[in-house]
Amino acid sequence: MHIEYDRENDTAYVSLVAHIEDGAAVRQIPVDGVGADAEVFLDVDASGRLLGIEVIGAGGALPTEALEQSSAG
């Protein structure tokens, strides 16, 4: 698992696989109930395998420790 955090845009991407090929994520599934200030989308491949998680408004949705340890994106 790897987290990239863009502080300027307050977005984070949690990769669940070592490398995601361009075009591999064929579907984004919105997740409800995360919070009023955050949007979360699951990226899945053609076989339904979860590749990663995109978090918009990450500062309010993810633990500070995770964002501090992430790489800058």
PQR file with spaces between the fields and no chain letter, atoms N, CA, C, O and H, PARSE charges and radii, in Angstrom:
ATOM       1  N    MET     1       0.840   -1.167    0.000 -0.4000 1.5000
ATOM       2  CA   MET     1       0.000    0.000    0.000 -0.0000 2.0000
ATOM       3  C    MET     1       0.893    1.241    0.000  0.5500 1.7000
ATOM       4  O    MET     1       1.931    1.281    0.662 -0.5500 1.4000
ATOM       5  N    HIS     2       0.469    2.238   -0.750 -0.4000 1.5000
ATOM       6  CA   HIS     2       1.244    3.469   -0.891 -0.0000 2.0000
ATOM       7  C    HIS     2       0.269    4.648   -0.947  0.5500 1.7000
ATOM       8  O    HIS     2      -0.749    4.579   -1.637 -0.5500 1.4000
ATOM       9  H    HIS     2      -0.373    2.205   -1.287  0.4000 1.0000
ATOM      10  N    ILE     3       0.576    5.722   -0.228 -0.4000 1.5000
ATOM      11  CA   ILE     3      -0.280    6.902   -0.222 -0.0000 2.0000
ATOM      12  C    ILE     3       0.469    8.085   -0.818  0.5500 1.7000
ATOM      13  O    ILE     3       1.595    8.385   -0.421 -0.5500 1.4000
ATOM      14  H    ILE     3       1.402    5.777    0.333  0.4000 1.0000
ATOM      15  N    GLU     4      -0.163    8.750   -1.768 -0.4000 1.5000
ATOM      16  CA   GLU     4       0.355   10.008   -2.305 -0.0000 2.0000
ATOM      17  C    GLU     4      -0.625   11.100   -1.897  0.5500 1.7000
ATOM      18  O    GLU     4      -1.834   10.971   -2.088 -0.5500 1.4000
ATOM      19  H    GLU     4      -1.078    8.506   -2.090  0.4000 1.0000
ATOM      20  N    TYR     5      -0.085   12.180   -1.332 -0.4000 1.5000
ATOM      21  CA   TYR     5      -0.929   13.282   -0.863 -0.0000 2.0000
ATOM      22  C    TYR     5      -0.515   14.576   -1.526  0.5500 1.7000
ATOM      23  O    TYR     5       0.660   14.944   -1.511 -0.5500 1.4000
ATOM      24  H    TYR     5       0.897   12.285   -1.177  0.4000 1.0000
ATOM      25  N    ASP     6      -1.466   15.257   -2.100 -0.4000 1.5000
ATOM      26  CA   ASP     6      -1.270   16.565   -2.728 -0.0000 2.0000
ATOM      27  C    ASP     6      -1.863   17.606   -1.780  0.5500 1.7000
ATOM      28  O    ASP     6      -3.076   17.813   -1.751 -0.5500 1.4000
ATOM      29  H    ASP     6      -2.421   14.958   -2.112  0.4000 1.0000
ATOM      30  N    ARG     7      -0.986   18.265   -0.999 -0.4000 1.5000
ATOM      31  CA   ARG     7      -1.457   19.233    0.004 -0.0000 2.0000
ATOM      32  C    ARG     7      -2.178   20.417   -0.630  0.5500 1.7000
ATOM      33  O    ARG     7      -3.178   20.896   -0.097 -0.5500 1.4000
ATOM      34  H    ARG     7       0.000   18.097   -1.022  0.4000 1.0000
ATOM      35  N    GLU     8      -1.681   20.879   -1.748 -0.4000 1.5000
ATOM      36  CA   GLU     8      -2.260   22.056   -2.402 -0.0000 2.0000
ATOM      37  C    GLU     8      -3.730   21.827   -2.751  0.5500 1.7000
ATOM      38  O    GLU     8      -4.555   22.727   -2.592 -0.5500 1.4000
ATOM      39  H    GLU     8      -0.869   20.490   -2.182  0.4000 1.0000
ATOM      40  N    ASN     9      -4.054   20.635   -3.221 -0.4000 1.5000
ATOM      41  CA   ASN     9      -5.428   20.318   -3.618 -0.0000 2.0000
ATOM      42  C    ASN     9      -6.163   19.473   -2.584  0.5500 1.7000
ATOM      43  O    ASN     9      -7.336   19.148   -2.770 -0.5500 1.4000
ATOM      44  H    ASN     9      -3.384   19.904   -3.350  0.4000 1.0000
ATOM      45  N    ASP    10      -5.484   19.117   -1.501 -0.4000 1.5000
ATOM      46  CA   ASP    10      -6.042   18.295   -0.424 -0.0000 2.0000
ATOM      47  C    ASP    10      -6.660   17.004   -0.953  0.5500 1.7000
ATOM      48  O    ASP    10      -7.773   16.628   -0.586 -0.5500 1.4000
ATOM      49  H    ASP    10      -4.531   19.381   -1.350  0.4000 1.0000
ATOM      50  N    THR    11      -5.905   16.338   -1.825 -0.4000 1.5000
ATOM      51  CA   THR    11      -6.338   15.054   -2.363 -0.0000 2.0000
ATOM      52  C    THR    11      -5.286   13.995   -2.063  0.5500 1.7000
ATOM      53  O    THR    11      -4.090   14.280   -2.008 -0.5500 1.4000
ATOM      54  H    THR    11      -5.001   16.644   -2.123  0.4000 1.0000
ATOM      55  N    ALA    12      -5.760   12.772   -1.871 -0.4000 1.5000
ATOM      56  CA   ALA    12      -4.847   11.661   -1.616 -0.0000 2.0000
ATOM      57  C    ALA    12      -5.255   10.487   -2.486  0.5500 1.7000
ATOM      58  O    ALA    12      -6.422   10.319   -2.837 -0.5500 1.4000
ATOM      59  H    ALA    12      -6.732   12.541   -1.916  0.4000 1.0000
ATOM      60  N    TYR    13      -4.255    9.679   -2.823 -0.4000 1.5000
ATOM      61  CA   TYR    13      -4.525    8.445   -3.557 -0.0000 2.0000
ATOM      62  C    TYR    13      -3.838    7.308   -2.822  0.5500 1.7000
ATOM      63  O    TYR    13      -2.628    7.337   -2.595 -0.5500 1.4000
ATOM      64  H    TYR    13      -3.306    9.816   -2.537  0.4000 1.0000
ATOM      65  N    VAL    14      -4.616    6.316   -2.458 -0.4000 1.5000
ATOM      66  CA   VAL    14      -4.104    5.137   -1.768 -0.0000 2.0000
ATOM      67  C    VAL    14      -4.038    4.013   -2.794  0.5500 1.7000
ATOM      68  O    VAL    14      -5.070    3.490   -3.215 -0.5500 1.4000
ATOM      69  H    VAL    14      -5.599    6.292   -2.642  0.4000 1.0000
ATOM      70  N    SER    15      -2.827    3.642   -3.195 -0.4000 1.5000
ATOM      71  CA   SER    15      -2.639    2.548   -4.144 -0.0000 2.0000
ATOM      72  C    SER    15      -2.594    1.237   -3.373  0.5500 1.7000
ATOM      73  O    SER    15      -1.869    1.107   -2.387 -0.5500 1.4000
ATOM      74  H    SER    15      -1.988    4.067   -2.853  0.4000 1.0000
ATOM      75  N    LEU    16      -3.369    0.278   -3.830 -0.4000 1.5000
ATOM      76  CA   LEU    16      -3.406   -1.027   -3.172 -0.0000 2.0000
ATOM      77  C    LEU    16      -2.597   -2.079   -3.917  0.5500 1.7000
ATOM      78  O    LEU    16      -2.439   -3.201   -3.436 -0.5500 1.4000
ATOM      79  H    LEU    16      -3.958    0.384   -4.631  0.4000 1.0000
ATOM      80  N    VAL    17      -2.089   -1.724   -5.080 -0.4000 1.5000
ATOM      81  CA   VAL    17      -1.235   -2.603   -5.871 -0.0000 2.0000
ATOM      82  C    VAL    17       0.061   -1.854   -6.170  0.5500 1.7000
ATOM      83  O    VAL    17       0.104   -0.627   -6.094 -0.5500 1.4000
ATOM      84  H    VAL    17      -2.217   -0.813   -5.472  0.4000 1.0000
ATOM      85  N    ALA    18       1.102   -2.586   -6.505 -0.4000 1.5000
ATOM      86  CA   ALA    18       2.417   -1.990   -6.711 -0.0000 2.0000
ATOM      87  C    ALA    18       2.432   -0.978   -7.857  0.5500 1.7000
ATOM      88  O    ALA    18       3.071    0.068   -7.752 -0.5500 1.4000
ATOM      89  H    ALA    18       1.067   -3.583   -6.566  0.4000 1.0000
ATOM      90  N    HIS    19       1.737   -1.281   -8.937 -0.4000 1.5000
ATOM      91  CA   HIS    19       1.737   -0.382  -10.096 -0.0000 2.0000
ATOM      92  C    HIS    19       0.394   -0.489  -10.803  0.5500 1.7000
ATOM      93  O    HIS    19      -0.104   -1.588  -11.049 -0.5500 1.4000
ATOM      94  H    HIS    19       1.217   -2.131   -9.022  0.4000 1.0000
ATOM      95  N    ILE    20      -0.184    0.655  -11.127 -0.4000 1.5000
ATOM      96  CA   ILE    20      -1.441    0.684  -11.867 -0.0000 2.0000
ATOM      97  C    ILE    20      -1.127    1.164  -13.278  0.5500 1.7000
ATOM      98  O    ILE    20      -0.709    2.305  -13.475 -0.5500 1.4000
ATOM      99  H    ILE    20       0.220    1.547  -10.928  0.4000 1.0000
ATOM     100  N    GLU    21      -1.328    0.293  -14.252 -0.4000 1.5000
ATOM     101  CA   GLU    21      -1.087    0.642  -15.650 -0.0000 2.0000
ATOM     102  C    GLU    21      -2.070    1.724  -16.090  0.5500 1.7000
ATOM     103  O    GLU    21      -3.196    1.782  -15.594 -0.5500 1.4000
ATOM     104  H    GLU    21      -1.668   -0.634  -14.092  0.4000 1.0000
ATOM     105  N    ASP    22      -1.649    2.574  -17.014 -0.4000 1.5000
ATOM     106  CA   ASP    22      -2.559    3.568  -17.579 -0.0000 2.0000
ATOM     107  C    ASP    22      -3.765    2.856  -18.177  0.5500 1.7000
ATOM     108  O    ASP    22      -3.616    1.907  -18.947 -0.5500 1.4000
ATOM     109  H    ASP    22      -0.735    2.526  -17.417  0.4000 1.0000
ATOM     110  N    GLY    23      -4.947    3.313  -17.823 -0.4000 1.5000
ATOM     111  CA   GLY    23      -6.171    2.730  -18.352 -0.0000 2.0000
ATOM     112  C    GLY    23      -6.668    1.497  -17.625  0.5500 1.7000
ATOM     113  O    GLY    23      -7.726    0.966  -17.963 -0.5500 1.4000
ATOM     114  H    GLY    23      -5.068    4.083  -17.197  0.4000 1.0000
ATOM     115  N    ALA    24      -5.917    1.027  -16.621 -0.4000 1.5000
ATOM     116  CA   ALA    24      -6.320   -0.186  -15.901 -0.0000 2.0000
ATOM     117  C    ALA    24      -7.555    0.031  -15.040  0.5500 1.7000
ATOM     118  O    ALA    24      -8.378   -0.872  -14.886 -0.5500 1.4000
ATOM     119  H    ALA    24      -5.058    1.459  -16.346  0.4000 1.0000
ATOM     120  N    ALA    25      -7.684    1.224  -14.482 -0.4000 1.5000
ATOM     121  CA   ALA    25      -8.859    1.539  -13.670 -0.0000 2.0000
ATOM     122  C    ALA    25      -9.985    1.919  -14.625  0.5500 1.7000
ATOM     123  O    ALA    25     -10.016    3.032  -15.152 -0.5500 1.4000
ATOM     124  H    ALA    25      -7.016    1.958  -14.607  0.4000 1.0000
ATOM     125  N    VAL    26     -10.898    0.997  -14.839 -0.4000 1.5000
ATOM     126  CA   VAL    26     -11.947    1.208  -15.824 -0.0000 2.0000
ATOM     127  C    VAL    26     -13.241    1.735  -15.208  0.5500 1.7000
ATOM     128  O    VAL    26     -14.172    2.107  -15.923 -0.5500 1.4000
ATOM     129  H    VAL    26     -10.873    0.094  -14.411  0.4000 1.0000
ATOM     130  N    ARG    27     -13.292    1.764  -13.886 -0.4000 1.5000
ATOM     131  CA   ARG    27     -14.518    2.214  -13.231 -0.0000 2.0000
ATOM     132  C    ARG    27     -14.193    2.880  -11.903  0.5500 1.7000
ATOM     133  O    ARG    27     -13.337    2.403  -11.157 -0.5500 1.4000
ATOM     134  H    ARG    27     -12.536    1.463  -13.305  0.4000 1.0000
ATOM     135  N    GLN    28     -14.874    3.980  -11.606 -0.4000 1.5000
ATOM     136  CA   GLN    28     -14.776    4.640  -10.306 -0.0000 2.0000
ATOM     137  C    GLN    28     -16.115    4.505   -9.605  0.5500 1.7000
ATOM     138  O    GLN    28     -17.162    4.845  -10.158 -0.5500 1.4000
ATOM     139  H    GLN    28     -15.570    4.367  -12.212  0.4000 1.0000
ATOM     140  N    ILE    29     -16.065    4.001   -8.373 -0.4000 1.5000
ATOM     141  CA   ILE    29     -17.274    3.795   -7.598 -0.0000 2.0000
ATOM     142  C    ILE    29     -17.285    4.807   -6.453  0.5500 1.7000
ATOM     143  O    ILE    29     -16.404    4.767   -5.594 -0.5500 1.4000
ATOM     144  H    ILE    29     -15.215    3.725   -7.923  0.4000 1.0000
ATOM     145  N    PRO    30     -18.264    5.714   -6.425 -0.5600 1.5000
ATOM     146  CA   PRO    30     -18.329    6.675   -5.318  0.2800 2.0000
ATOM     147  C    PRO    30     -18.743    5.973   -4.021  0.5500 1.7000
ATOM     148  O    PRO    30     -19.554    5.047   -4.033 -0.5500 1.4000
ATOM     149  N    VAL    31     -18.172    6.433   -2.905 -0.4000 1.5000
ATOM     150  CA   VAL    31     -18.481    5.876   -1.588 -0.0000 2.0000
ATOM     151  C    VAL    31     -19.264    6.914   -0.804  0.5500 1.7000
ATOM     152  O    VAL    31     -18.815    8.049   -0.645 -0.5500 1.4000
ATOM     153  H    VAL    31     -17.513    7.186   -2.895  0.4000 1.0000
ATOM     154  N    ASP    32     -20.415    6.534   -0.324 -0.4000 1.5000
ATOM     155  CA   ASP    32     -21.252    7.429    0.476 -0.0000 2.0000
ATOM     156  C    ASP    32     -20.917    7.303    1.957  0.5500 1.7000
ATOM     157  O    ASP    32     -20.390    6.285    2.405 -0.5500 1.4000
ATOM     158  H    ASP    32     -20.780    5.612   -0.453  0.4000 1.0000
ATOM     159  N    GLY    33     -21.233    8.357    2.709 -0.4000 1.5000
ATOM     160  CA   GLY    33     -21.132    8.293    4.161 -0.0000 2.0000
ATOM     161  C    GLY    33     -19.771    8.589    4.744  0.5500 1.7000
ATOM     162  O    GLY    33     -19.539    8.315    5.922 -0.5500 1.4000
ATOM     163  H    GLY    33     -21.662    9.185    2.345  0.4000 1.0000
ATOM     164  N    VAL    34     -18.855    9.143    3.953 -0.4000 1.5000
ATOM     165  CA   VAL    34     -17.513    9.434    4.463 -0.0000 2.0000
ATOM     166  C    VAL    34     -17.506   10.715    5.281  0.5500 1.7000
ATOM     167  O    VAL    34     -16.819   10.790    6.300 -0.5500 1.4000
ATOM     168  H    VAL    34     -19.043    9.365    2.997  0.4000 1.0000
ATOM     169  N    GLY    35     -18.231   11.687    4.868 -0.4000 1.5000
ATOM     170  CA   GLY    35     -18.280   12.966    5.569 -0.0000 2.0000
ATOM     171  C    GLY    35     -18.653   14.067    4.603  0.5500 1.7000
ATOM     172  O    GLY    35     -18.521   13.916    3.389 -0.5500 1.4000
ATOM     173  H    GLY    35     -18.789   11.626    4.041  0.4000 1.0000
ATOM     174  N    ALA    36     -19.114   15.167    5.145 -0.4000 1.5000
ATOM     175  CA   ALA    36     -19.576   16.267    4.310 -0.0000 2.0000
ATOM     176  C    ALA    36     -18.449   16.939    3.540  0.5500 1.7000
ATOM     177  O    ALA    36     -18.678   17.475    2.456 -0.5500 1.4000
ATOM     178  H    ALA    36     -19.221   15.290    6.131  0.4000 1.0000
ATOM     179  N    ASP    37     -17.235   16.919    4.081 -0.4000 1.5000
ATOM     180  CA   ASP    37     -16.117   17.622    3.457 -0.0000 2.0000
ATOM     181  C    ASP    37     -15.210   16.726    2.631  0.5500 1.7000
ATOM     182  O    ASP    37     -14.174   17.185    2.150 -0.5500 1.4000
ATOM     183  H    ASP    37     -17.049   16.484    4.962  0.4000 1.0000
ATOM     184  N    ALA    38     -15.572   15.458    2.453 -0.4000 1.5000
ATOM     185  CA   ALA    38     -14.708   14.543    1.712 -0.0000 2.0000
ATOM     186  C    ALA    38     -15.517   13.750    0.689  0.5500 1.7000
ATOM     187  O    ALA    38     -16.691   13.437    0.890 -0.5500 1.4000
ATOM     188  H    ALA    38     -16.414   15.086    2.844  0.4000 1.0000
ATOM     189  N    GLU    39     -14.846   13.440   -0.409 -0.4000 1.5000
ATOM     190  CA   GLU    39     -15.411   12.552   -1.427 -0.0000 2.0000
ATOM     191  C    GLU    39     -14.425   11.406   -1.609  0.5500 1.7000
ATOM     192  O    GLU    39     -13.214   11.622   -1.649 -0.5500 1.4000
ATOM     193  H    GLU    39     -13.892   13.694   -0.573  0.4000 1.0000
ATOM     194  N    VAL    40     -14.944   10.192   -1.720 -0.4000 1.5000
ATOM     195  CA   VAL    40     -14.098    9.008   -1.868 -0.0000 2.0000
ATOM     196  C    VAL    40     -14.581    8.202   -3.069  0.5500 1.7000
ATOM     197  O    VAL    40     -15.779    7.994   -3.262 -0.5500 1.4000
ATOM     198  H    VAL    40     -15.928   10.017   -1.688  0.4000 1.0000
ATOM     199  N    PHE    41     -13.615    7.754   -3.871 -0.4000 1.5000
ATOM     200  CA   PHE    41     -13.903    6.945   -5.046 -0.0000 2.0000
ATOM     201  C    PHE    41     -13.000    5.723   -5.048  0.5500 1.7000
ATOM     202  O    PHE    41     -11.798    5.824   -4.799 -0.5500 1.4000
ATOM     203  H    PHE    41     -12.642    7.923   -3.715  0.4000 1.0000
ATOM     204  N    LEU    42     -13.590    4.569   -5.332 -0.4000 1.5000
ATOM     205  CA   LEU    42     -12.824    3.330   -5.466 -0.0000 2.0000
ATOM     206  C    LEU    42     -12.518    3.116   -6.937  0.5500 1.7000
ATOM     207  O    LEU    42     -13.419    3.187   -7.772 -0.5500 1.4000
ATOM     208  H    LEU    42     -14.566    4.487   -5.534  0.4000 1.0000
ATOM     209  N    ASP    43     -11.257    2.855   -7.267 -0.4000 1.5000
ATOM     210  CA   ASP    43     -10.863    2.549   -8.640 -0.0000 2.0000
ATOM     211  C    ASP    43     -10.750    1.033   -8.774  0.5500 1.7000
ATOM     212  O    ASP    43     -10.026    0.381   -8.021 -0.5500 1.4000
ATOM     213  H    ASP    43     -10.524    2.797   -6.589  0.4000 1.0000
ATOM     214  N    VAL    44     -11.483    0.482   -9.753 -0.4000 1.5000
ATOM     215  CA   VAL    44     -11.449   -0.967   -9.969 -0.0000 2.0000
ATOM     216  C    VAL    44     -11.074   -1.274  -11.416  0.5500 1.7000
ATOM     217  O    VAL    44     -11.286   -0.460  -12.315 -0.5500 1.4000
ATOM     218  H    VAL    44     -12.071    1.011  -10.365  0.4000 1.0000
ATOM     219  N    ASP    45     -10.517   -2.459  -11.620 -0.4000 1.5000
ATOM     220  CA   ASP    45     -10.147   -2.873  -12.969 -0.0000 2.0000
ATOM     221  C    ASP    45     -11.309   -3.624  -13.624  0.5500 1.7000
ATOM     222  O    ASP    45     -12.385   -3.744  -13.038 -0.5500 1.4000
ATOM     223  H    ASP    45     -10.345   -3.120  -10.889  0.4000 1.0000
ATOM     224  N    ALA    46     -11.090   -4.122  -14.828 -0.4000 1.5000
ATOM     225  CA   ALA    46     -12.152   -4.773  -15.603 -0.0000 2.0000
ATOM     226  C    ALA    46     -12.713   -6.018  -14.918  0.5500 1.7000
ATOM     227  O    ALA    46     -13.864   -6.382  -15.157 -0.5500 1.4000
ATOM     228  H    ALA    46     -10.216   -4.025  -15.304  0.4000 1.0000
ATOM     229  N    SER    47     -11.928   -6.671  -14.078 -0.4000 1.5000
ATOM     230  CA   SER    47     -12.413   -7.867  -13.390 -0.0000 2.0000
ATOM     231  C    SER    47     -12.986   -7.553  -12.012  0.5500 1.7000
ATOM     232  O    SER    47     -13.344   -8.463  -11.264 -0.5500 1.4000
ATOM     233  H    SER    47     -10.992   -6.376  -13.884  0.4000 1.0000
ATOM     234  N    GLY    48     -13.075   -6.260  -11.675 -0.4000 1.5000
ATOM     235  CA   GLY    48     -13.655   -5.853  -10.400 -0.0000 2.0000
ATOM     236  C    GLY    48     -12.678   -5.797   -9.250  0.5500 1.7000
ATOM     237  O    GLY    48     -13.084   -5.614   -8.102 -0.5500 1.4000
ATOM     238  H    GLY    48     -12.785   -5.521  -12.283  0.4000 1.0000
ATOM     239  N    ARG    49     -11.388   -5.953   -9.536 -0.4000 1.5000
ATOM     240  CA   ARG    49     -10.358   -5.914   -8.494 -0.0000 2.0000
ATOM     241  C    ARG    49     -10.101   -4.471   -8.081  0.5500 1.7000
ATOM     242  O    ARG    49      -9.924   -3.600   -8.933 -0.5500 1.4000
ATOM     243  H    ARG    49     -11.059   -6.102  -10.468  0.4000 1.0000
ATOM     244  N    LEU    50     -10.080   -4.215   -6.771 -0.4000 1.5000
ATOM     245  CA   LEU    50      -9.832   -2.880   -6.239 -0.0000 2.0000
ATOM     246  C    LEU    50      -8.364   -2.527   -6.398  0.5500 1.7000
ATOM     247  O    LEU    50      -7.488   -3.235   -5.902 -0.5500 1.4000
ATOM     248  H    LEU    50     -10.224   -4.922   -6.079  0.4000 1.0000
ATOM     249  N    LEU    51      -8.100   -1.419   -7.096 -0.4000 1.5000
ATOM     250  CA   LEU    51      -6.728   -0.979   -7.360 -0.0000 2.0000
ATOM     251  C    LEU    51      -6.288    0.135   -6.422  0.5500 1.7000
ATOM     252  O    LEU    51      -5.143    0.165   -5.973 -0.5500 1.4000
ATOM     253  H    LEU    51      -8.812   -0.844   -7.498  0.4000 1.0000
ATOM     254  N    GLY    52      -7.211    1.054   -6.129 -0.4000 1.5000
ATOM     255  CA   GLY    52      -6.844    2.195   -5.313 -0.0000 2.0000
ATOM     256  C    GLY    52      -8.051    2.973   -4.866  0.5500 1.7000
ATOM     257  O    GLY    52      -9.181    2.719   -5.285 -0.5500 1.4000
ATOM     258  H    GLY    52      -8.142    1.030   -6.494  0.4000 1.0000
ATOM     259  N    ILE    53      -7.779    3.946   -3.988 -0.4000 1.5000
ATOM     260  CA   ILE    53      -8.825    4.768   -3.403 -0.0000 2.0000
ATOM     261  C    ILE    53      -8.418    6.229   -3.531  0.5500 1.7000
ATOM     262  O    ILE    53      -7.344    6.622   -3.076 -0.5500 1.4000
ATOM     263  H    ILE    53      -6.862    4.153   -3.648  0.4000 1.0000
ATOM     264  N    GLU    54      -9.274    7.030   -4.150 -0.4000 1.5000
ATOM     265  CA   GLU    54      -9.026    8.462   -4.282 -0.0000 2.0000
ATOM     266  C    GLU    54      -9.839    9.188   -3.222  0.5500 1.7000
ATOM     267  O    GLU    54     -11.029    8.921   -3.053 -0.5500 1.4000
ATOM     268  H    GLU    54     -10.147    6.711   -4.520  0.4000 1.0000
ATOM     269  N    VAL    55      -9.193   10.110   -2.506 -0.4000 1.5000
ATOM     270  CA   VAL    55      -9.871   10.859   -1.448 -0.0000 2.0000
ATOM     271  C    VAL    55      -9.706   12.348   -1.721  0.5500 1.7000
ATOM     272  O    VAL    55      -8.593   12.873   -1.715 -0.5500 1.4000
ATOM     273  H    VAL    55      -8.226   10.327   -2.643  0.4000 1.0000
ATOM     274  N    ILE    56     -10.819   13.016   -1.959 -0.4000 1.5000
ATOM     275  CA   ILE    56     -10.834   14.460   -2.155 -0.0000 2.0000
ATOM     276  C    ILE    56     -11.304   15.062   -0.838  0.5500 1.7000
ATOM     277  O    ILE    56     -12.362   14.699   -0.325 -0.5500 1.4000
ATOM     278  H    ILE    56     -11.723   12.589   -1.964  0.4000 1.0000
ATOM     279  N    GLY    57     -10.516   15.980   -0.295 -0.4000 1.5000
ATOM     280  CA   GLY    57     -10.774   16.478    1.057 -0.0000 2.0000
ATOM     281  C    GLY    57     -10.102   15.558    2.063  0.5500 1.7000
ATOM     282  O    GLY    57     -10.632   15.292    3.142 -0.5500 1.4000
ATOM     283  H    GLY    57      -9.657   16.275   -0.711  0.4000 1.0000
ATOM     284  N    ALA    58      -8.924   15.080    1.684 -0.4000 1.5000
ATOM     285  CA   ALA    58      -8.211   14.066    2.470 -0.0000 2.0000
ATOM     286  C    ALA    58      -7.846   14.534    3.863  0.5500 1.7000
ATOM     287  O    ALA    58      -7.814   13.727    4.792 -0.5500 1.4000
ATOM     288  H    ALA    58      -8.494   15.296    0.807  0.4000 1.0000
ATOM     289  N    GLY    59      -7.569   15.822    4.029 -0.4000 1.5000
ATOM     290  CA   GLY    59      -7.164   16.335    5.334 -0.0000 2.0000
ATOM     291  C    GLY    59      -8.200   16.101    6.416  0.5500 1.7000
ATOM     292  O    GLY    59      -7.852   15.948    7.586 -0.5500 1.4000
ATOM     293  H    GLY    59      -7.595   16.477    3.274  0.4000 1.0000
ATOM     294  N    GLY    60      -9.466   16.073    6.039 -0.4000 1.5000
ATOM     295  CA   GLY    60     -10.524   15.850    7.010 -0.0000 2.0000
ATOM     296  C    GLY    60     -10.989   14.414    7.087  0.5500 1.7000
ATOM     297  O    GLY    60     -11.780   14.066    7.964 -0.5500 1.4000
ATOM     298  H    GLY    60      -9.749   16.198    5.088  0.4000 1.0000
ATOM     299  N    ALA    61     -10.504   13.559    6.172 -0.4000 1.5000
ATOM     300  CA   ALA    61     -10.999   12.183    6.112 -0.0000 2.0000
ATOM     301  C    ALA    61      -9.967   11.132    6.503  0.5500 1.7000
ATOM     302  O    ALA    61     -10.330   10.046    6.956 -0.5500 1.4000
ATOM     303  H    ALA    61      -9.861   13.841    5.460  0.4000 1.0000
ATOM     304  N    LEU    62      -8.689   11.444    6.333 -0.4000 1.5000
ATOM     305  CA   LEU    62      -7.636   10.463    6.626 -0.0000 2.0000
ATOM     306  C    LEU    62      -6.848   10.876    7.863  0.5500 1.7000
ATOM     307  O    LEU    62      -6.756   12.063    8.174 -0.5500 1.4000
ATOM     308  H    LEU    62      -8.394   12.326    5.965  0.4000 1.0000
ATOM     309  N    PRO    63      -6.281    9.906    8.566 -0.5600 1.5000
ATOM     310  CA   PRO    63      -5.473   10.237    9.744  0.2800 2.0000
ATOM     311  C    PRO    63      -4.278   11.118    9.366  0.5500 1.7000
ATOM     312  O    PRO    63      -3.630   10.896    8.343 -0.5500 1.4000
ATOM     313  N    THR    64      -4.001   12.098   10.185 -0.4000 1.5000
ATOM     314  CA   THR    64      -2.882   13.015    9.952 -0.0000 2.0000
ATOM     315  C    THR    64      -1.576   12.254    9.777  0.5500 1.7000
ATOM     316  O    THR    64      -0.757   12.611    8.930 -0.5500 1.4000
ATOM     317  H    THR    64      -4.527   12.279   11.016  0.4000 1.0000
ATOM     318  N    GLU    65      -1.377   11.207   10.572 -0.4000 1.5000
ATOM     319  CA   GLU    65      -0.137   10.423   10.501 -0.0000 2.0000
ATOM     320  C    GLU    65       0.056    9.817    9.113  0.5500 1.7000
ATOM     321  O    GLU    65       1.175    9.778    8.604 -0.5500 1.4000
ATOM     322  H    GLU    65      -2.042   10.917   11.260  0.4000 1.0000
ATOM     323  N    ALA    66      -1.016    9.350    8.508 -0.4000 1.5000
ATOM     324  CA   ALA    66      -0.927    8.751    7.173 -0.0000 2.0000
ATOM     325  C    ALA    66      -0.544    9.799    6.142  0.5500 1.7000
ATOM     326  O    ALA    66       0.260    9.524    5.251 -0.5500 1.4000
ATOM     327  H    ALA    66      -1.925    9.382    8.923  0.4000 1.0000
ATOM     328  N    LEU    67      -1.106   10.989    6.249 -0.4000 1.5000
ATOM     329  CA   LEU    67      -0.782   12.046    5.301 -0.0000 2.0000
ATOM     330  C    LEU    67       0.640   12.557    5.483  0.5500 1.7000
ATOM     331  O    LEU    67       1.310   12.880    4.502 -0.5500 1.4000
ATOM     332  H    LEU    67      -1.759   11.212    6.973  0.4000 1.0000
ATOM     333  N    GLU    68       1.108   12.635    6.717 -0.4000 1.5000
ATOM     334  CA   GLU    68       2.472   13.093    6.992 -0.0000 2.0000
ATOM     335  C    GLU    68       3.510   12.119    6.450  0.5500 1.7000
ATOM     336  O    GLU    68       4.598   12.538    6.056 -0.5500 1.4000
ATOM     337  H    GLU    68       0.564   12.373    7.514  0.4000 1.0000
ATOM     338  N    GLN    69       3.192   10.826    6.425 -0.4000 1.5000
ATOM     339  CA   GLN    69       4.122    9.797    5.957 -0.0000 2.0000
ATOM     340  C    GLN    69       4.018    9.537    4.464  0.5500 1.7000
ATOM     341  O    GLN    69       4.805    8.768    3.913 -0.5500 1.4000
ATOM     342  H    GLN    69       2.308   10.486    6.746  0.4000 1.0000
ATOM     343  N    SER    70       3.060   10.167    3.807 -0.4000 1.5000
ATOM     344  CA   SER    70       2.848    9.928    2.376 -0.0000 2.0000
ATOM     345  C    SER    70       3.918   10.634    1.559  0.5500 1.7000
ATOM     346  O    SER    70       4.622   11.517    2.048 -0.5500 1.4000
ATOM     347  H    SER    70       2.421   10.792    4.254  0.4000 1.0000
ATOM     348  N    SER    71       4.019   10.221    0.303 -0.4000 1.5000
ATOM     349  CA   SER    71       4.912   10.932   -0.606 -0.0000 2.0000
ATOM     350  C    SER    71       4.127   12.051   -1.264  0.5500 1.7000
ATOM     351  O    SER    71       2.919   11.932   -1.471 -0.5500 1.4000
ATOM     352  H    SER    71       3.447    9.503   -0.094  0.4000 1.0000
ATOM     353  N    ALA    72       4.797   13.116   -1.586 -0.4000 1.5000
ATOM     354  CA   ALA    72       4.144   14.250   -2.246 -0.0000 2.0000
ATOM     355  C    ALA    72       3.824   13.870   -3.667  0.5500 1.7000
ATOM     356  O    ALA    72       4.644   13.280   -4.370 -0.5500 1.4000
ATOM     357  H    ALA    72       5.778   13.212   -1.418  0.4000 1.0000
ATOM     358  N    GLY    73       2.622   14.213   -4.083 -0.4000 1.5000
ATOM     359  CA   GLY    73       2.208   13.889   -5.440 -0.0000 2.0000
ATOM     360  C    GLY    73       2.124   15.092   -6.305  0.5500 1.7000
ATOM     361  O    GLY    73       1.786   14.983   -7.484 -0.5500 1.4000
ATOM     362  H    GLY    73       1.956   14.692   -3.512  0.4000 1.0000
